[in-house]
Amino acid sequence: MNTSERRLTSPAAARNREPILEVLREVLPPRGVVLEIASGSGEHALHFAKAMPTLHWQPSDTSGSALNSIAAWRETLFHADAPVNLREPIALDARLRPWPVEDFVALVCINLIHIAPWEVAKALFQEAGARLPEGGVFYLYGPFRRDGQHTSESNAAFDASLREQNPRWGVRDLEEVIELAAKHGLALERLVEMPANNLSVVFKRELPV
């Protein structure tokens, strides 16, 4: 299979990458390693790494096809004479701690916690609380319920379809996520309304008391 055949594409990634990038430019540290959990096709990782060349972007996933796709998208940087600040993807299951990755200054997770058991969210915040430096950033993107209610009819329908596929999946309550973050020393820094009834939720690692 050649490089182009290994590349997966996601229409959602093409639609939301610019709005997400706009937020990431504002909240991520200027330098250091950014670990992305569940990088999927790798299109986000490629786009963000190219747009923020002073950061080293570390993509990861549990799926072999996703890891192959990320690697194939990464290869396009070599043909474009672009700085290769997009690292080789690593296999990483958030629930298997400690994670097999060096220190990182930021954690990025896009469209994951609603299509995974709640234990995955718990593991993300546990590791973020243990590994991020003071002031380190944890960025979450996706749909959320607010005050126990869906923010749109489309999100309610999406939630129902997710729970039909797997009862352990579903759109999460924002307040419950914020409470979980606080247990691990992560304070809510910013909420940004995004297209298609999604949110950017930004946490920062606080100095342990």
C-alpha positions as CSV (number, residue, x, y, z in Angstrom):
1,M,0.0,0.0,0.0
2,N,1.5,3.4,-1.0
3,T,1.6,6.5,1.1
4,S,-1.6,8.1,-0.3
5,E,-3.6,4.9,0.1
6,R,-2.6,4.8,3.8
7,R,-3.9,8.3,4.5
8,L,-7.3,8.4,6.1
9,T,-9.5,11.5,5.7
10,S,-12.1,13.0,8.0
11,P,-14.7,15.6,6.8
12,A,-15.1,16.7,10.4
13,A,-11.4,17.4,10.7
14,A,-11.4,19.5,7.6
15,R,-14.3,21.5,8.9
16,N,-13.2,22.1,12.5
17,R,-9.4,22.4,12.2
18,E,-9.3,26.1,11.7
19,P,-11.6,27.1,14.6
20,I,-9.7,24.7,16.9
21,L,-6.3,26.1,15.7
22,E,-7.5,29.6,16.5
23,V,-8.1,28.6,20.1
24,L,-4.9,26.5,20.4
25,R,-2.8,29.5,19.2
26,E,-4.2,31.4,22.2
27,V,-3.9,28.8,24.9
28,L,-0.9,26.6,24.2
29,P,2.6,27.4,25.5
30,P,5.0,28.8,22.9
31,R,7.4,25.8,23.1
32,G,7.6,22.2,24.3
33,V,5.9,18.9,23.5
34,V,2.2,18.7,22.9
35,L,0.7,15.2,23.3
36,E,-2.4,14.5,21.3
37,I,-4.5,11.6,22.5
38,A,-6.6,9.7,19.9
39,S,-5.2,11.5,16.9
40,G,-7.4,9.6,14.4
41,S,-6.5,10.2,10.8
42,G,-3.6,12.5,11.7
43,E,-5.0,15.5,9.7
44,H,-5.4,17.6,12.9
45,A,-1.8,16.8,14.0
46,L,-0.4,17.7,10.6
47,H,-2.3,20.9,10.4
48,F,-1.5,22.1,13.9
49,A,2.2,21.1,13.7
50,K,2.6,23.0,10.4
51,A,0.8,26.1,11.9
52,M,2.8,26.1,15.2
53,P,6.4,25.3,14.2
54,T,7.9,26.1,17.7
55,L,5.9,23.2,19.2
56,H,6.7,19.5,18.9
57,W,3.5,17.6,18.2
58,Q,3.3,14.1,19.5
59,P,0.3,12.2,18.0
60,S,-1.0,8.9,19.4
61,D,-3.8,6.4,18.9
62,T,-4.8,2.9,19.7
63,S,-5.8,1.9,16.2
64,G,-3.2,0.4,13.8
65,S,-4.9,2.0,10.7
66,A,-4.9,5.4,12.5
67,L,-1.2,5.1,13.3
68,N,-0.4,4.2,9.7
69,S,-2.5,7.2,8.5
70,I,-0.7,9.6,10.8
71,A,2.6,8.3,9.6
72,A,1.6,8.7,6.0
73,W,0.4,12.3,6.5
74,R,3.7,13.0,8.4
75,E,5.6,11.9,5.3
76,T,4.2,14.8,3.3
77,L,6.3,17.1,5.4
78,F,9.5,15.6,4.0
79,H,8.4,16.3,0.5
80,A,7.5,19.9,1.3
81,D,10.8,20.9,2.8
82,A,8.9,21.8,5.9
83,P,10.2,21.6,9.5
84,V,9.3,18.1,10.8
85,N,8.0,19.1,14.2
86,L,5.4,16.4,13.9
87,R,6.7,13.3,15.6
88,E,6.2,9.7,14.7
89,P,2.9,8.5,16.1
90,I,2.9,6.2,19.2
91,A,0.5,3.5,20.3
92,L,-1.2,4.8,23.5
93,D,-4.3,3.7,25.4
94,A,-5.1,6.4,27.9
95,R,-6.3,3.8,30.4
96,L,-2.9,2.0,30.5
97,R,-0.8,4.2,32.9
98,P,1.8,5.4,33.0
99,W,1.8,6.5,29.4
100,P,4.8,5.6,27.3
101,V,5.8,9.1,26.4
102,E,8.3,11.7,27.7
103,D,7.3,14.9,29.5
104,F,4.8,17.2,27.8
105,V,3.7,20.8,28.4
106,A,0.2,20.3,27.0
107,L,-2.4,17.6,26.3
108,V,-4.9,17.8,23.5
109,C,-7.9,15.6,23.1
110,I,-10.4,16.1,20.3
111,N,-13.7,14.3,20.0
112,L,-12.8,11.4,22.3
113,I,-14.5,11.3,25.7
114,H,-18.0,10.9,24.3
115,I,-17.1,7.9,22.2
116,A,-15.3,6.1,25.0
117,P,-16.2,4.8,28.5
118,W,-16.0,7.3,31.4
119,E,-12.9,5.4,32.6
120,V,-11.0,7.0,29.7
121,A,-11.9,10.5,30.9
122,K,-10.8,9.5,34.4
123,A,-7.5,8.2,33.1
124,L,-6.9,11.4,31.0
125,F,-7.3,13.7,34.0
126,Q,-5.3,11.4,36.3
127,E,-2.3,11.4,34.0
128,A,-2.7,15.1,33.2
129,G,-2.7,15.9,36.9
130,A,0.3,13.8,37.5
131,R,2.4,14.8,34.4
132,L,1.6,18.3,33.3
133,P,3.9,21.0,34.7
134,E,2.5,24.0,36.6
135,G,0.6,26.1,34.1
136,G,0.4,23.1,31.7
137,V,-2.6,23.0,29.4
138,F,-5.2,20.3,28.9
139,Y,-7.4,21.1,25.9
140,L,-10.7,19.2,25.3
141,Y,-13.0,19.6,22.3
142,G,-16.4,18.1,21.6
143,P,-20.1,18.3,22.5
144,F,-21.1,18.6,26.1
145,R,-24.3,18.8,28.1
146,R,-24.6,21.9,30.3
147,D,-26.6,21.9,33.5
148,G,-27.8,18.4,32.6
149,Q,-29.3,19.5,29.3
150,H,-28.2,19.1,25.7
151,T,-27.4,22.4,24.0
152,S,-29.2,21.4,20.7
153,E,-31.5,18.9,19.2
154,S,-28.7,17.5,17.0
155,N,-26.5,16.9,20.1
156,A,-29.4,15.1,21.8
157,A,-29.9,12.8,18.7
158,F,-26.1,12.3,18.5
159,D,-26.1,11.3,22.2
160,A,-28.9,8.8,21.7
161,S,-27.1,7.2,18.8
162,L,-23.9,6.9,20.7
163,R,-25.6,5.2,23.7
164,E,-27.4,2.8,21.3
165,Q,-24.0,1.8,20.0
166,N,-22.5,1.4,23.4
167,P,-24.3,2.2,26.7
168,R,-20.9,3.4,28.2
169,W,-20.6,6.1,25.6
170,G,-22.4,9.4,25.4
171,V,-22.2,13.2,25.5
172,R,-20.7,14.2,28.9
173,D,-21.9,16.7,31.4
174,L,-19.6,19.7,31.4
175,E,-20.0,20.2,35.1
176,E,-19.0,16.6,35.9
177,V,-15.9,17.0,33.7
178,I,-14.9,20.2,35.5
179,E,-15.4,18.5,38.8
180,L,-13.2,15.5,37.7
181,A,-10.5,18.0,36.5
182,A,-10.5,19.8,39.9
183,K,-9.8,16.5,41.7
184,H,-6.6,16.3,39.8
185,G,-5.4,19.8,40.2
186,L,-6.7,21.1,36.9
187,A,-8.7,24.4,36.9
188,L,-11.0,25.5,34.2
189,E,-9.3,28.3,32.3
190,R,-11.6,29.0,29.4
191,L,-14.7,27.9,27.6
192,V,-15.1,28.8,23.9
193,E,-18.3,28.2,21.9
194,M,-17.4,26.3,18.7
195,P,-19.2,25.5,15.4
196,A,-21.7,22.7,15.3
197,N,-22.6,23.0,19.0
198,N,-19.2,22.0,20.2
199,L,-17.0,23.5,23.0
200,S,-13.4,24.1,23.5
201,V,-12.7,23.4,27.2
202,V,-9.3,24.6,28.4
203,F,-7.9,23.5,31.8
204,K,-4.6,24.6,33.4
205,R,-2.5,22.6,35.9
206,E,-2.4,24.4,39.2
207,L,0.5,24.3,41.7
208,P,-0.2,21.5,44.2
209,V,-1.3,22.7,47.7
